[in-house]
Amino acid sequence: MSDQNTQANAAKELFKPIQKQARFSRKKQLLIVVFFILAALIAWFISAASAVLIRPTPAFAQTQIGYWLKLPFGQDVLMLPGKYTVSATAPGYHPYEESFELGDESLELNINMKKLPGQLKLNAKDGWTQQAINGELKSTLIQSSPLKESYSATTDFPSVEAGQYQLSVEHPLYLPLAQSIEITGMGKSQEQDLVLQANYGLIHVAHKNPGAQLRINEKEENLNEERIALAVGDYDVCLEQEGYKSQCHWIELAAKQELTVDFAELLPADASLTLSSTPSAANVLVNGQFRGQTPITLALSPGEAQSIKLYKDGYQRFSKTVTLKEKEQQTLQASLLPFLGKVSLKLFPSNTKVFLNNKALKLNKGVVNLVSHPQTLRFEAPGYASQSHRISPSQNRPLQLDIQLLTLAEQKFANLKPVYRNSNGEQLKLFKPKHSFTMGASRREQGRRANESQRKVKLNRAFYLATHEVSNKAFRQFKNSHNSNHSKGTSLNNDKYPVANISWQDAALYCNWLSQKEKLKPFYNVQQGKVSGFDESANGYRLPTEAEWAWIARYDAGKMKKYAWGDRMQHSASKASYAGNYADRSAATQVGSILNNYDDGFAASAPSGKFPANKHGIYDLGGNMAEWVHDVYGISTGLNRTELENPMGKQSGQHYVIRGPNWTSGTMSDLRLAFRDYGNAGKRHVGFRIARNAL
């Protein structure tokens, strides 16, 4: 029985079904799922990403885009569209950083890194004596293209940008030296050996007069110097000592010449005559020889008759003969009688006072008699600017003067500089308008918009206006982090290009910053970092008013121009010449409407001042960038019969006026100078220029 059970159990075990084993472990299954998810994400990333092609100069620069989600291919990367920052470093170069925006298409970033400055040491040597030169050596570096500021130092230049320079070296004893020099930069030090050609000679003074003083051309020199170096020229070399007669030698010194000037023993001084006169500064002749002007002490030979004569322009001559004993000291006072000339004065205002040598003159019915020689009269009156006039009264011919003083305001107005350059390098030009004109556009004008209602305006206040739009370089002096960005890959951020993508607030705050920098009264009132109004009387910088902008851009011989180039569009099939930066054929990828028959060479903005100025000497009013102006935006209804005098608009508002055609303008409407836009935020085609009240 037991055997049967044993066999039965063995049979069951033999035919027991085999349990199904799993093909993969759970861990492996999880890894497979993760793999497929990652593969799907990578496939999605590759399909959604765009390539950023990085082209650095120098090529060995190390570049980095500060974002984790990217797929690098060398220095090129795949990234999702968005805003990023690229940085680059290279030995010997300034670190580089720039923001960019990546769209749906590949973007090529050309990175041009700037070399670090270098150091230059000059070793100057005298070509005659072979000695090193120090002291008054002055050296100057001027970069040939473009022209940069000069560097000056005695021997060394501690920081010089890389490039080609013209080196000039000057010293009062050497011929000027000029030569070209290449500065490597990149933090490297260079030495330059210079050999200067002597333009001096040497003199040695021989004498037997202890305690004497040496004067060369009236300049005291050290008599104990073994040799004295003097530039090529003529010299009066004199030996002087109190109580003795001076002794002088006239020499002509050539380059590389050595001379010995030998002085004999000085002789005791003669008798002396101290001579004075009324008036002073009379010319003195002794025995027909000029000896100087009064007051003067003369050394005269004793025991001899001396003829003394005094003369002064406008006075009668004085003559006297004197004979002095040995070592005698005598004084002589001479009174010169004047020749008088009649001067008649007609004065405005009537209470004007007349001064001669700071002494008030008394007039007799507007007439005064003055000495007949050139002299200066000063005219003053309360509330008026003083004037000075040089006159020459004559004994034989009466002189008539009509003097009309200017009020202080009139004088200040007359003294205004026609052009000046401010502390940020921007040039401003003075304008003194006295015109009435009509702003806006007639309803009959083709292309007119509803916000161009006509207004009568009178401008009679002098103002300064910048000849160029504010550049990126100038604006970054105020806000160094500003980036004007780009338009569809075309950079707007070049230093020489007008600043873009700045709000009206940014422009107004820049004006206040510049005013404070030059210690002018800020024009705009600011609360909590925002402009809240303005002070019309302030002399600080501001934005031009809309009326000023319209007058500068449009007013021409009593009429208001339609376009910057004239009153008609150019529809010729041949290449047009608008002479400005507009939406041309090169901007077709940037804007909707273009001028098909025009090509200004710039797909977006252009360097400030690239195109000709208007008749007032102002650049880019009719192109390049539209411009923020001072006025709050508004629309008037109908032609206002009231003439507005120097209008500045409301103190504040939500939107501000934008004026002028720009590089995106390509239609008859927005190319007109009467075209108005508005906003408050920055735009790719809007910049600004600065202005200020002249008085």
C-alpha positions in Angstrom: 0.0 0.0 0.0 2.8 2.3 0.9 4.5 1.5 -2.4 1.3 2.4 -4.3 1.1 5.8 -2.5 4.7 6.5 -3.2 4.3 5.8 -6.9 1.1 7.9 -7.0 2.8 10.9 -5.4 5.7 10.5 -7.8 3.3 10.6 -10.8 1.6 13.7 -9.5 4.9 15.4 -9.1 5.9 14.4 -12.6 2.8 15.7 -14.3 2.5 18.9 -12.1 2.0 22.0 -14.4 5.0 24.4 -14.7 4.2 27.9 -13.3 4.4 30.7 -15.9 7.5 32.9 -15.4 7.4 36.8 -16.1 9.4 37.8 -19.2 10.8 40.9 -17.6 11.2 42.0 -14.0 9.3 44.9 -12.7 12.4 47.0 -12.5 13.2 46.4 -16.1 9.6 47.2 -17.1 9.9 50.5 -15.3 13.1 51.4 -17.0 11.5 50.6 -20.4 8.6 53.0 -19.6 11.0 55.7 -18.6 13.0 55.2 -21.7 10.0 55.6 -24.0 8.9 58.7 -22.1 12.3 60.3 -22.4 12.4 59.4 -26.1 9.0 61.0 -26.6 10.2 64.1 -24.8 13.4 64.3 -26.8 11.4 63.9 -30.0 9.0 66.6 -28.9 11.9 68.9 -27.9 13.7 68.4 -31.2 10.5 69.1 -33.2 9.7 72.2 -31.1 13.2 73.7 -30.7 15.1 76.1 -32.9 18.8 76.3 -33.5 21.0 79.0 -32.0 24.1 79.3 -34.2 26.8 81.0 -32.1 29.7 82.6 -34.1 32.2 84.1 -31.7 35.1 86.3 -32.6 37.7 85.2 -31.5 36.8 81.7 -32.5 38.4 80.1 -29.4 36.0 82.0 -27.1 34.0 79.9 -24.7 30.3 80.6 -25.0 27.5 79.8 -22.6 23.7 80.2 -22.7 22.4 80.5 -19.2 19.5 78.0 -19.4 19.4 74.3 -18.5 17.0 73.1 -21.2 19.1 72.9 -24.3 20.8 70.4 -26.6 24.4 71.5 -27.6 26.1 70.7 -30.8 29.6 72.2 -30.3 29.0 76.0 -29.8 25.6 75.7 -31.5 22.5 74.6 -29.4 18.9 73.6 -29.8 16.5 75.5 -27.5 12.8 76.2 -27.2 11.7 79.7 -28.4 12.0 82.4 -25.7 14.2 85.1 -24.3 17.8 84.1 -23.2 21.2 85.5 -22.4 24.4 84.4 -24.1 27.8 85.1 -22.5 31.3 84.6 -23.8 34.8 84.6 -22.2 38.2 84.5 -23.8 41.7 85.2 -22.5 42.7 88.8 -23.3 39.2 89.9 -24.0 36.4 91.7 -22.1 33.6 89.3 -20.9 30.6 89.5 -23.2 26.9 89.2 -22.4 23.9 89.9 -24.6 20.2 89.2 -24.4 18.4 87.7 -27.4 15.0 86.3 -28.3 14.7 83.0 -30.1 11.7 82.5 -32.4 10.5 79.6 -34.5 13.4 79.9 -36.9 17.1 79.5 -36.4 19.0 82.5 -35.1 22.7 83.3 -35.8 24.4 85.2 -33.0 27.6 86.9 -34.2 29.6 87.7 -31.0 32.4 90.3 -31.5 34.4 90.5 -28.3 36.5 93.5 -27.4 40.2 93.1 -26.6 41.4 94.2 -23.1 43.6 97.3 -23.1 47.4 97.0 -23.2 50.2 99.0 -21.6 52.8 101.1 -23.4 56.1 102.2 -21.9 58.2 104.7 -23.8 62.0 104.8 -23.5 63.2 108.2 -24.9 66.9 108.8 -25.6 68.8 112.0 -26.6 70.2 111.4 -30.1 73.1 113.9 -29.4 74.2 112.9 -25.9 72.7 109.3 -25.9 71.3 110.1 -22.4 67.8 109.1 -21.3 65.2 111.8 -21.4 62.8 112.5 -18.5 61.1 115.6 -17.1 59.0 117.6 -19.6 58.5 114.8 -22.1 54.9 114.8 -23.4 53.6 112.0 -25.5 50.2 111.6 -27.2 48.4 108.7 -28.8 45.7 109.4 -31.4 43.8 106.5 -32.9 43.7 107.0 -36.7 40.2 105.5 -37.4 38.0 106.5 -35.8 39.5 109.5 -34.0 39.6 108.9 -30.3 40.5 111.2 -27.3 44.2 111.8 -26.8 46.2 110.1 -24.1 49.0 112.2 -22.5 51.6 111.2 -20.0 55.3 111.7 -19.2 56.5 108.3 -20.4 53.9 105.6 -19.8 50.4 104.8 -21.0 48.9 102.4 -18.4 45.8 101.5 -20.3 45.4 101.7 -24.1 42.8 100.0 -26.3 44.1 97.7 -29.0 44.5 99.2 -32.4 46.6 101.4 -34.8 47.7 104.7 -33.3 49.7 107.8 -34.3 52.3 108.5 -31.5 53.6 112.0 -31.2 56.3 113.1 -28.7 57.1 116.7 -27.8 59.8 118.3 -25.6 60.8 121.9 -25.6 64.4 121.0 -26.4 63.8 118.4 -29.2 62.3 118.2 -32.6 58.7 116.7 -32.6 58.6 113.0 -33.3 55.7 111.3 -34.9 55.3 107.6 -35.9 52.7 104.8 -36.2 52.4 102.2 -33.5 50.3 99.1 -33.2 48.9 98.4 -29.7 48.4 94.7 -29.2 46.1 95.1 -26.2 44.8 91.9 -24.5 46.5 93.0 -21.2 50.0 92.8 -22.7 52.8 95.3 -22.0 54.8 96.8 -24.8 58.0 99.0 -24.8 58.9 101.5 -27.5 62.4 103.0 -27.9 62.5 106.6 -29.2 65.5 108.6 -30.3 64.8 112.4 -30.2 66.8 114.8 -32.4 68.3 117.7 -30.4 66.9 121.1 -31.0 69.0 122.8 -28.3 72.4 124.0 -27.5 74.6 124.4 -24.4 76.1 127.5 -22.9 78.7 127.9 -20.2 78.9 131.2 -18.2 82.4 132.4 -17.1 82.6 135.3 -14.7 84.5 136.7 -11.6 81.6 138.2 -9.7 80.6 136.2 -6.5 77.0 137.0 -5.5 75.9 138.0 -9.1 72.6 136.8 -10.7 72.2 135.4 -14.2 69.2 136.4 -16.3 68.5 134.9 -19.7 65.7 136.7 -21.6 64.5 138.2 -18.3 64.3 134.7 -16.7 66.5 134.0 -13.7 68.8 131.0 -14.2 71.1 129.1 -11.8 74.6 130.6 -12.3 76.1 127.5 -10.6 75.1 125.1 -13.4 78.1 123.9 -15.3 76.2 124.0 -18.6 72.7 125.4 -19.3 70.6 123.8 -22.1 68.6 126.2 -24.2 66.3 125.7 -27.1 67.5 127.0 -30.5 67.0 130.7 -30.7 68.3 134.2 -29.7 69.0 135.1 -26.1 69.9 138.1 -24.1 72.3 136.8 -21.4 72.8 139.3 -18.5 74.9 139.3 -15.3 73.4 141.6 -12.6 74.4 142.5 -9.0 73.0 145.2 -6.7 75.2 148.3 -6.7 76.9 147.4 -10.0 76.2 148.0 -13.7 74.6 145.1 -15.4 76.5 143.4 -18.3 74.8 141.6 -21.1 75.7 139.5 -24.2 73.4 138.8 -27.1 73.9 135.2 -28.5 72.4 133.2 -31.3 72.3 129.5 -30.3 72.1 126.7 -33.0 71.2 123.0 -32.5 74.0 120.9 -30.9 76.1 124.1 -30.4 78.2 124.7 -27.2 79.0 128.4 -26.4 81.0 130.0 -23.6 79.7 133.4 -22.5 82.5 135.3 -20.8 81.7 138.2 -18.5 84.2 140.8 -17.3 84.2 142.1 -13.7 81.2 144.3 -13.1 81.7 148.0 -12.6 80.1 150.0 -9.8 76.7 151.6 -10.6 76.4 155.2 -11.8 74.5 158.0 -10.1 70.7 157.5 -10.1 67.6 159.5 -11.0 64.2 158.3 -9.8 61.7 159.7 -12.3 57.9 159.7 -11.9 55.1 161.5 -13.8 51.5 162.5 -13.7 50.0 160.5 -15.4 52.3 157.5 -15.0 53.4 155.1 -17.8 55.1 157.9 -19.8 57.9 156.9 -22.1 61.4 158.0 -21.0 64.2 159.1 -23.4 67.7 159.7 -22.1 70.0 161.4 -24.6 67.6 160.2 -27.3 67.6 156.5 -26.2 64.5 154.8 -24.8 65.0 153.7 -21.2 61.5 152.6 -20.1 58.3 154.1 -18.6 57.6 156.0 -15.5 58.0 155.4 -12.6 61.6 154.4 -13.2 65.1 154.7 -11.6 67.8 155.5 -14.1 71.5 154.9 -13.8 73.3 158.0 -15.2 77.0 158.8 -15.8 78.1 161.3 -13.2 79.4 164.8 -14.2 77.7 164.8 -17.6 74.6 166.7 -18.8 71.8 164.3 -19.4 68.8 165.2 -21.7 65.6 163.8 -20.1 62.4 163.7 -22.2 59.0 162.2 -21.4 56.2 161.6 -23.8 52.8 159.9 -23.7 50.0 159.6 -26.3 47.5 162.4 -25.7 49.8 164.6 -23.6 52.4 167.4 -24.3 56.1 166.4 -24.1 58.2 167.2 -21.0 61.9 168.0 -21.3 64.7 168.7 -18.7 68.5 168.5 -18.6 70.1 167.2 -15.4 73.7 166.8 -14.2 74.4 164.5 -11.3 77.5 164.0 -9.2 79.1 160.7 -8.6 76.8 158.3 -6.7 74.2 161.1 -6.3 70.6 160.0 -6.0 67.9 162.5 -7.1 64.1 162.4 -7.7 62.2 164.2 -10.5 58.4 164.6 -10.7 57.0 165.6 -14.1 53.4 166.8 -14.9 52.3 166.2 -18.4 49.6 168.6 -19.8 46.9 166.7 -21.7 45.5 167.3 -25.3 41.7 167.1 -24.8 39.1 165.8 -27.2 35.3 166.5 -27.1 33.1 163.4 -26.7 29.3 163.8 -27.0 27.2 161.0 -25.6 23.6 160.1 -26.3 22.5 157.6 -23.7 19.6 155.1 -23.2 18.3 154.8 -20.6 18.8 158.4 -19.6 20.1 157.4 -16.1 23.1 155.6 -17.6 26.4 156.4 -15.8 29.7 156.6 -17.5 33.0 155.3 -16.0 36.6 155.8 -17.0 39.1 153.6 -15.2 36.4 152.8 -12.6 35.8 156.5 -11.9 32.4 158.0 -12.7 32.6 160.9 -15.3 30.6 164.1 -14.9 28.8 165.0 -18.1 27.8 168.6 -19.1 24.7 168.2 -21.2 26.0 164.9 -22.5 29.5 166.2 -23.2 32.8 165.3 -21.6 36.4 166.3 -22.6 38.8 163.4 -22.5 42.5 163.0 -23.1 43.3 162.4 -26.8 44.5 158.8 -26.7 42.7 155.4 -26.9 40.8 154.5 -23.7 37.8 152.5 -22.6 34.5 153.8 -21.3 32.1 151.7 -19.3 28.3 152.4 -19.3 26.0 151.1 -16.5 22.4 151.5 -15.5 20.2 149.6 -12.9 18.4 146.7 -14.5 20.6 146.8 -17.7 23.7 145.0 -18.8 26.8 147.1 -18.7 28.7 147.9 -22.0 32.3 148.9 -22.7 33.5 150.8 -25.7 37.0 151.6 -26.8 37.3 155.2 -28.1 40.0 157.5 -29.4 39.2 161.2 -28.7 40.8 163.7 -31.0 41.7 167.3 -30.4 40.6 168.2 -33.9 37.5 166.1 -34.4 34.6 165.8 -31.9 33.4 162.3 -31.2 29.7 161.3 -31.1 28.6 158.1 -29.4 25.0 156.6 -29.3 24.8 154.1 -26.4 21.8 151.9 -26.0 22.0 149.5 -23.1 20.2 146.1 -23.2 18.1 144.8 -20.4 19.6 141.9 -18.5 17.1 139.6 -20.3 18.0 141.0 -23.7 21.7 140.7 -23.0 21.3 137.1 -21.8 19.4 136.3 -24.9 22.0 138.0 -27.1 24.8 136.0 -25.4 23.2 132.5 -25.9 25.6 130.1 -27.6 24.3 129.1 -31.1 25.5 125.5 -30.6 26.9 123.6 -27.6 27.7 120.0 -26.6 26.4 118.8 -23.3 28.2 116.6 -20.7 26.9 113.4 -22.4 28.4 114.4 -25.8 25.1 115.4 -27.4 25.0 118.5 -29.6 22.2 121.0 -29.1 21.4 123.9 -31.4 19.7 127.2 -30.5 16.4 128.3 -32.1 14.7 131.6 -31.7 11.3 131.2 -33.4 8.9 134.2 -33.9 6.3 132.5 -36.0 2.6 131.7 -36.0 1.5 128.6 -37.9 -1.1 125.9 -38.0 -0.4 122.4 -36.7 -2.2 119.3 -37.9 -3.5 118.6 -41.4 -6.5 119.7 -43.4 -9.4 117.3 -43.8 -8.8 117.4 -47.6 -5.2 116.1 -47.2 -4.8 112.6 -48.5 -3.8 110.2 -45.8 -5.0 112.4 -43.0 -6.0 110.7 -39.7 -8.7 111.8 -37.3 -6.2 112.8 -34.6 -4.6 115.4 -36.8 -7.0 118.3 -36.0 -5.6 121.7 -36.9 -4.5 124.1 -34.2 -3.2 127.7 -34.4 0.1 128.0 -32.6 2.6 130.8 -31.9 6.2 130.1 -30.9 8.2 133.0 -29.6 10.3 131.4 -26.8 14.0 130.4 -27.6 14.9 126.8 -27.0 17.7 124.4 -27.6 17.1 121.1 -29.5 19.4 118.1 -30.0 20.6 117.7 -33.6 20.5 113.9 -33.2 18.3 111.4 -31.6 19.6 110.0 -28.3 21.8 107.0 -29.0 22.1 103.7 -27.2 25.5 104.7 -26.0 24.3 108.0 -24.5 21.2 106.4 -22.9 23.3 103.6 -21.3 25.2 106.3 -19.5 21.9 106.8 -17.6 20.7 103.2 -17.5 23.7 100.8 -18.3 21.5 97.7 -18.3 19.3 99.0 -21.1 18.9 96.7 -24.2 17.2 98.1 -27.3 16.8 94.5 -28.4 16.3 93.5 -32.0 13.6 93.3 -34.7 13.3 89.8 -36.1 17.0 89.2 -35.7 18.1 92.6 -36.8 19.9 94.3 -33.9 18.7 97.7 -32.7 21.3 97.8 -29.9 24.4 99.2 -31.6 26.1 102.1 -29.7 25.7 104.5 -32.6 22.0 103.6 -33.3 19.1 105.6 -31.7 17.8 104.1 -28.5 14.6 102.0 -28.9 12.1 100.2 -26.7 12.1 102.9 -24.1 8.9 104.3 -22.5 7.9 108.0 -22.3 8.8 107.8 -18.6 12.3 106.5 -19.4 12.9 109.4 -21.8 11.7 112.0 -19.3 13.7 110.5 -16.4 16.8 110.5 -18.7 16.2 114.3 -19.1 16.1 114.8 -15.4 19.3 112.7 -14.9 21.1 114.8 -17.4 19.9 118.0 -15.7 21.1 116.9 -12.3 24.4 115.9 -13.8 24.9 119.4 -15.1 23.5 121.1 -12.0 20.4 122.4 -13.9 17.0 122.7 -12.3 15.1 119.4 -13.3 12.1 120.1 -15.6 10.0 117.1 -14.6 8.5 116.6 -11.2 9.0 113.0 -10.0 7.2 111.1 -7.2 8.0 107.5 -6.3 10.1 107.2 -9.5 7.4 108.4 -11.8 6.9 111.7 -13.6 3.9 113.5 -12.0 4.1 116.9 -13.8 6.6 119.5 -14.9 8.0 123.0 -14.0 7.7 125.1 -17.2 10.2 127.7 -15.8 13.0 125.1 -15.2 16.2 125.4 -17.3 16.8 121.6 -17.2 16.5 119.2 -20.1 13.1 118.0 -21.4 11.4 116.5 -24.4 10.6 118.9 -27.2 7.0 120.1 -27.2 4.7 118.9 -30.0 4.6 122.5 -31.3 8.4 122.8 -31.3 8.7 119.4 -33.1 6.1 120.4 -35.7 7.8 123.8 -36.3 11.3 122.3 -36.7 10.1 119.5 -38.9 7.5 121.2 -41.1 7.7 125.0 -41.1 9.4 126.3 -44.2 9.0 129.9 -45.5 5.5 130.4 -44.0 4.2 127.0 -45.1 3.9 123.6 -43.5 5.7 120.8 -45.4 3.8 117.5 -46.0 6.8 115.1 -46.3 10.4 115.5 -45.2 11.5 115.7 -48.8 8.7 117.9 -50.1 5.0 117.8 -50.8 4.6 114.8 -53.2 5.2 111.1 -53.0 7.7 109.7 -55.5 5.8 107.1 -57.6 8.4 106.7 -60.4 9.2 103.2 -61.4 12.9 104.1 -61.3 14.8 104.1 -58.0 13.4 106.9 -55.7 15.5 109.1 -53.5 13.7 109.9 -50.2 17.1 110.5 -48.4 15.9 109.0 -45.1 15.4 105.7 -43.3 11.9 104.3 -44.1 10.3 100.9 -44.8 12.2 100.1 -47.9 12.7 96.9 -49.8 15.3 95.7 -47.3 12.7 96.0 -44.5 10.1 93.7 -46.3 10.6 91.0 -43.7 10.1 93.5 -40.8 6.9 95.4 -41.7 3.7 95.1 -43.7 3.9 98.0 -46.2 7.1 99.1 -48.0 8.3 101.6 -50.6 8.9 99.3 -53.5 11.1 101.7 -55.4 13.4 102.7 -52.6 16.3 101.1 -50.8 18.0 103.0 -47.9 20.3 100.1 -47.1 19.0 99.4 -43.6 16.4 96.7 -42.7 15.6 98.4 -39.4 17.1 101.5 -37.7 20.2 103.2 -38.9 23.0 105.1 -37.1 21.9 108.5 -35.9 22.7 111.2 -38.4 23.3 108.8 -41.3 21.1 110.7 -43.7 21.1 114.5 -44.5 19.8 117.0 -42.0 16.8 119.2 -42.7 17.1 123.0 -43.4 17.5 123.6 -39.6 20.4 121.2 -39.3 18.4 118.6 -37.4 18.8 114.9 -38.3 16.3 112.1 -38.6 13.1 114.2 -38.0 11.6 112.5 -41.1 12.8 109.0 -40.7 14.8 106.4 -38.6 12.9 106.6 -35.3 9.6 108.2 -34.4 10.0 110.3 -31.3 8.4 110.8 -28.0 7.5 114.5 -27.4 6.6 116.2 -24.2 2.8 116.6 -24.7 0.1 114.4 -23.2 -1.9 112.9 -26.0 -5.3 114.4 -26.9 -7.5 115.2 -29.9 -9.0 118.6 -30.4 -12.2 119.1 -32.4 -12.1 121.4 -35.4 -9.8 124.3 -36.0 -9.4 126.2 -32.8 -9.5 129.9 -33.5 -7.6 130.8 -30.3 -3.9 131.0 -31.0 -2.0 129.0 -28.4 1.3 130.6 -27.3 4.2 128.2 -26.7 1.8 125.4 -25.7 3.1 122.6 -23.4 -0.1 120.7 -22.7 -1.4 119.0 -19.6 0.7 118.3 -16.5 0.2 114.5 -16.8 -1.9 111.9 -18.6 -2.2 108.2 -19.5 -0.7 108.5 -23.0 1.8 110.8 -24.7 2.3 111.9 -28.2 4.7 110.2 -30.7 5.7 112.2 -33.8 7.4 111.6 -37.0 7.8 108.9 -39.7 10.2 106.1 -39.0 11.9 103.0 -40.4 8.6 101.1 -40.3 6.7 103.8 -42.3 5.8 102.8 -45.8 2.4 104.3 -46.6 1.3 107.7 -47.8 -0.4 108.3 -44.4 2.4 107.4 -42.0 5.2 109.0 -44.1 3.6 112.5 -43.6 5.1 114.8 -41.1 1.7 115.5 -39.6 1.3 111.9 -38.7 0.6 111.4 -34.9 0.7 108.3 -32.8 0.5 107.8 -29.0 1.4 105.4 -26.2 3.4 105.2 -23.0 5.3 101.9 -23.4 8.5 101.3 -25.4 8.3 100.3 -29.1 10.9 99.0 -31.5 10.5 102.1 -33.8 10.2 104.9 -31.2 13.1 106.9 -29.6 13.5 110.5 -28.6 15.7 113.6 -28.7 16.2 116.2 -25.9 15.5 119.9 -25.7 15.6 122.6 -23.1 14.5 126.2 -22.5 17.2 128.7 -23.6 16.3 131.2 -21.0 
